[in-house]
């Protein structure tokens, strides 16, 4: 049997894989050298044979880890401190901005209050001057009328005193009052705008409540104004329609034409009945004359509103959105509802009427 000469040759596949392994080891060693890992690997291998070297290696690695942890903690603290400082700066800036805004709003509110106070004072001075002029005119007219009456009466009998006003008794009837009204004013027109039933009681209750919150509708001396209240609605906003003011024009035009001197004499003639009714209403010992003048003064002092008047409708009836307007007296609310032009006309009538009533104190009139 023949044997082959020499050792067997390795196969080509084994040779290939050995070459690949050698190349991989070479590349790994090269990378380790570049990354500094060979030295650590050598120390680790040495540590396998020398416990002291192994402990040194562990301490070196632990120190490096500790150093990294300390560095990371310092970085975290630094970031936290920076964030805290930035938050404090932002809060301080916001606080300063809020304080500046509050100061600006306070200054603006103070300026607006001063301007409003100045405007109200100017308006009050103007109204006082206007009322004083009207009252002075009314006084002069009353004095002129009295002078004419004195001259006319002096011709037939210069020594006879001027007759005193003949006052009606405290129990004067409605018929007697209506007859007296008809002597000075057309009764049909009066009935169109005023209630002529229980005249004394209606007059007392109406006058007494004008400077209060509400006048009972069933006891008002004036009839209700025809038509419904007219408003404008835009979304949730409700304002009083200026066209609504025309509803009050007829009655204001009528009272403008009334002779206030005749009204004052009619008031004085039946004053005993009015005073008696006022005391029986719940004000014993108080003068109805004082209450009448106070009610007129309250209406004359009503504020003048410029611009749209906003309303709300919590239930069925409308009310002023502004608490300041809603808390006004019943008489002052009337001066707002009739509109600026009608209110100015009504002020002139009230001022003349006040002058005529105040010119003759009914308590000083003697019985005939």
Buried (B, 14 or more C-beta within 10 A) or exposed (E): EEEEEEEEEEEEEEEEEEEEEEEEEEEEEEEBEEEEBBEBEEBBEBBEEEEEBBEBBEEEEEEEEEEEEEEEEEEEEEEEEEEEEEEEEEEEEEEEEEEEEEEEEEEEEEEEEEEEEEEEEEEEEEBEEBBEEBBEEBBEBBEEEEEEEEEEBEEEEEEEEEEEBEBBEBEBEEEBBBEBBEEBBEBEEBEEBBBBEBBBBBBBBBBBBBBEEEBEEEBBBBEEBEEEEEBBEEEEEBBBBBEBBEBBBEBBEBBEEBEBBBBBBBBBBBBBBBBBBBBEBEBEEBBBBEBBBBBBBBBBBBEEBEEEBEBEEEEEEBBBBBEEBEEBBBBBBBBBBBBEEBBBBBBEBBBBBBBBBBBBEBEEBEEE
